[in-house]
Amino acid sequence: MKVLSATLLLLLCACRLRAAVVRRDAPVEEAAPPAVDDFFTRHFQPFSDFVTKDLPQKLHAEELRSQAEAYLDRANKQLAPLAQELQSNVLSFYTFLLELTKGKEQA
């Protein structure tokens, strides 16, 4: 049984080596380079379809513009009072610091 297994293993190795030699010795067939027109058509056509059909549907430019304007108006209304409050706080803090430094200079 061991002899049979060893024989089969040796036979498989020999066949594998022979197949590798045959593949290596086979003449290399050079494929013709694809035509330039075919290359551009294959790559440009899907891009063109995307730009003309899919992209406008996804963007909805007018809808996006109106949503952006509404968001900016809402944000402006919410942030304007905060900005005014911050400005008054900074001015009062700056005034406080000026008075503090004047008090130290006089003392």
Helices and strands as residue ranges (DSSP letters): H 2-25, H 36-49, I 50-54, H 55-59, H 61-106
